[in-house]
Amino acid sequence: MKSIETINNSLKSTRLLVIAAALVVIIAGINLAQSVVVLFLVSVFLSLLGTPFVLWLKEKRVPSGFAVLIVMSVMITILILIGAQIGTSINAFLGELPALQSRIREQVLELGLLLASKGIIVNENYFLEYVNPETIMKLTAGFLSGLSSLLSDTVLILLTTTFILLEVSSFPTKLRAILGNPKQVFPQFTNFAIDIKRYMVIKTVVSFVEGVLVSLWLYILGVDYFLLWGFLTFLFNYIPNLGSIIAAVPAVILALIQLGLGSAVLAMSGYIAVNFILGNMVEPRLMGRKLGISTLIVFLSLIFWGSLLGWIGAILSIPLTMACKFAFENIESTRWIAILLGSENLTEIATPKKT
């Protein structure tokens, strides 16, 4: 008996090591193929937004091809309008960045002199290296440059999205054919698909409204590139907990440089008010029930997917984590991982149903 138990324990240990090694290889492969994976994830993101409209048109007896054509035409129109405005703002901001950096450096040095006049002596190098907000503007410029390169792949992204939408309605039929049961139903997968589509649609609508309100507020204050900052607010609102704060920092710094401390405070107040109303009052009511992911996992998933796939990974961290949790909870041997990923309410993790 002892020898059998020893062999079983040895097999379990070997299996765990093989799984861990396989995960390391997969993660390294995803990191190496980051550009391709990002394009695919953006296409899936757009297809998730377009799927409800395609299915709705099909319910109205519109042929599948025409339904996809209509939805893609609307998407292309929106992307062209947004790309034209945002692309111009990005180029203008990147062109003015050296001048902005010089003005930031001057204001930082002035702050050091002001403190010195009050009897507070601070090393000038300390200000230039640690307090200088010039670094934040450089990071913003780097993100915008990456965004511009992603926009250059728009044609490939739209083509991939089109093919995904064309396959959406036929996927259950193909899956039933693979399983050999034409009447097979997939309640858990259906609920997961509904949840993730609901999350993406509601999050997109709320983020869009937040971006519009921020743009209007910055326009009223007279902050340059208000459309660009509103677009960043829209994108970064997908990042849980920290996204709105990250999006506000460059706009507030620009308001400080351009208009002074009072306007910077007003800009920050506008960000806080919009985020509080939409993020803490409107969005939870629209979302309804919780996502079933613990707060700690939300934060760790942001770090993990962000380091693996860059900003796109951070933006899509919640849907990606939801997909992993769904996969884990439907395999008996990995349900314990789904429990660790889940919220405090363990009843939210459904027990797989036998079919």
N, C-alpha and C positions, 0 to 999 in steps of 0.2 A: 504493500500500500504506500509506503513512504516513497519508494522509487517512482511509482505512478504519479504521486502528488508532486514530487520533485520535477518530473518531466513536464507535467502540466504547467507548473510555475515557470519553468524555463521557457516553454512555448509562449506563455503569456508575455514574459519579459521580452523575448525575441520579437513577438508581434508588435509590442509597443515601440521598440527600437526601430523596426521597419517602418511603422506608421510615422514616427517622428522624423526619420530620414527622408521619407517620401514628402512630408510637409515642407521640410527645408528645401528640397529640390524644386517643389512646385512654387514656393515663394520666391526662390532665386530666379526661376524661369519667368515668373510674372514680372519681376523687377527688371530683368534683361529685356523683356518684350513690352516694356511700359508703354511706349508710343502706340503700339497696336492695340493693347488692352484698353487704353484710354479711349481710343477711337470707337472700339466696340461698346464700351460702357456708355459713352455719350449717345451712341445710336440706340442702345437699349433704353436709356433714359427718355429719349424723344419718342420712341415707340410706345413706352408706357403711358406717356401723355396723350398720344394719338389713338391708342387702342379703344378707349371708351367711345370716341366719336366714330371710329370705323364700325364698331359693333352696332352703334345706334343707327347709323345709316343703313347697315345691312338689315336691321329690323324693319326699316321703312322700305324694304324691298329694292334697295339700290344694289346693283351688282358689286361684287367684292372689288374688282379692279377699279371701278369708278369711285367707290367709297374711299379707297386708298388714294386715288388721284386727287380727290377733293381735299382730303385731310392734308396731304403733302403739299398741295398748292397753297393752302392757308399757312402751313408751317414755313414754306419757302418765302412767302410774302412777308411774314413777320420777321424772319431772320434777315431778309434783305433790308427792311426798314431799320431794324435794330443795328445791324452790322454797319450800315452807312453812317448812322449817327455816332455810334460808339467808336467805330474805326477812326473817324475824323478826330474825335476827342482824345483817343489813345495817342495818335500821332502828334497832336498838338501838345499834349502833356509831356510826352517823351522828348519833344523838341525843346520845351521850356525847362526841362528838369535841371540842366546845369545851372541856369539862372536861379532856380528855386533853391538849389543846394547852397549856392553862394549866399543867398539871403538868409537861409537857415543858420549857416555858419556865423554870419554877422550878428544875428540875434542871440545866438548862444554866447558869443563873446561879450555882447552887451549885458547879458544876464550875469555873467561872471563879474563884470565891472560894477554892476548894480549891487551885487552881494558884497563886493569888496568895499564899496562906499558905506555899507551898513556894518562894516567890521567883520564880515564873514569872508575869510580868505580861503579860496578853493583853487586848487591847481588847475591851470588852464587846460592841460592835457586831459585831466579827468572829465571836464565838460565835453571836449571834442571827441573823446572815445566812448564815454558811457552815457552822457545825458543828451548827446546830439541826436535830434530826430531825423537827421539826414539819412541815417541807416534805414529808417522806416520807409522813407520815400524811395530809396534804392530798391528795397524789397517790393514795394508797390510797382515800380517800373519793371522789375523782373517778372512779376506775375502778369502784368499787362503785355509784356513781350511774348510770354508763353501763350497767353490768350490769343494774341494775334496770329501766332503760328498754328494754333488749333483752328482758328477761323479759316486759315488757308486750306484746310482739309475738309471744308464744308461739303463739297460735292461728294466725296467718298462717304462721309457721315450720312448724308441724305439718301444716297443709294442704298446703304446698308439698312437704314431705317425703313425705306420703302419695301425691301425684301422681307424684313421682319414682320411688317404689318400685313403683307400678303400671306404670310404663313400662320398668322395668329389664329384665324378661324379654323384652319385645318389641323392644327397641332393636336387637339384632343382626339380627332379621328385617327390620326397616325399612331398616337399612343395606344389607343384601343386595338388597332391592328397588330401592333407589336406584342401586346399582352394576349391577343387571341380571343378577346371578349368584346363584341361590338356594343354591349350594353353596360360596359364598365363605367362607373362614375368615380370621380376624384374629389370628394368633398373637402378634404384637407388642402389639396393643391388649389382648388377653386377659392376657398376662403383666404388662403395665403395670397393668391393673385389679386383678389378683391381688396385685401388690406393694403398691399403694397401700391396698387394703382390709386387707391383712395388717399394714401399718404402722399404720393407724389403729386397728384392733382391738387389737393388742398394746400400742400406746402408751396407749390408753384404759384397758386392764386394769391396766397397770403404774402409770399415773397414779392410778387409783382406789385401788389398794392403798397407794400412797405417801400419798395424802390421808388414808386411814383410819388409817394408822400415825402420821402426824403429829398428827392429831386426838386419838388416844388418848394420845400422849406429852404433848401440851399439857394435856389433861384431867388427867392424873396430876400434872403440875406445878401445876395450878390457874390456868392462864392463861385469862382471859375470852375468849369468842367462839371457842372451840377448833374448833367446827364450821366457822365462817367461814374460819379460817386453813387448815383441812384442805381446804376447797373451793377456796381460792385456790391451794394446792399442786397440787391435781388439774388446775386450768386451766393454771397457768403451767408445769407439767411438759411441756406440748406445745412450749413455747418452747425451742429447743435451746441448750445450754451455759449460758445465763444465767437460765433460768426459775426453777429451784429457789432460786437465790440471791435473786432479786427477791421470790419468795413468802415467804422466811424473814425478810426485813428488818422488815416491820411487826409480825409476831408477836414477834420478839425485842425490838424496841423496847417493845412493850406489856408483855412479861415484865419488862423492866428497870424500867419505870415502876411496875408493879403489885407486883412481888415482889422486886426488887433484882437486883444484879449476878450473884449465884450462880445464880439461876433463869434469867436471860438466857443465861448460859454453857451451862447444861444444855439449854435450848431450842435453841440453836444447835448443840450437839453432837448432839442428836437429829436435826435436819435433815440434818446432814452424814452421820451414820451411815446413815440411811434412803436418802438420795440415792446414797451410795457403793455400798451393797449392791444396790439395785434398778437404779440408773442405770448402774453400771459392771460389774455381775456378772450380774444376772438378765436385764435387757433385751437386752444384746447376744447372749446365748445364744438367747433367744426369737426375736429378729429374724433370726438366721442371717446371710445375706450382707449386705454393706453396701448403702447406698442409692444408691451411684454418684454422689454429689455431693461435691465437694471441701469441705474444712473452711472455707476462705475464703468460698466461695459460700454455705455454711450461714449464716455470720455476716452477709454482705452481704444475703442474702435476708431475714434477720430485720429488718435496718434498712429495706430497701426496702418490704417488705409492711407492716411496722409503721407506717412514715410514711404509706403510701398508704391503709391501711384501719384504722389504729388497732390496738388490742389483739387484735382478732379476726384481723387480718392477720398479726400476730406469732405468734399461736398456730397458725395454719394455714400458716405460711411454708414449711415443708418440703413438704407435699402440693402447694401451689401451684407451688413451684419444680420438683418432680418432674414435674408436668403440663407445664410450659413446656419442660423438657428433653426429654420424650417427643415433644412437637410438633416441636421443632427437629431432633431426630435422625432423624425420618422424612421430612424435606424435604431434598433433596440440597443446595439452595443455602444452607441454614441449619445444616447438620451441624457446621460449625466452631464455632457458638455452643454446641451440645450438648457438643462436646469441651472447650470452655472451662469449661462448667458442671460437667463430670464430674470424677471423682476422678483420682488419679494413674494408675490402671490403665486405660489407654485401651481394653482389650479388653472393658470393661464396657459400652461404647457399641456396641450392636448395629448391624451394617450392615443397612439396610432390605432385606427380601427381596422379590424380584419375584414377583408372583402372576399 
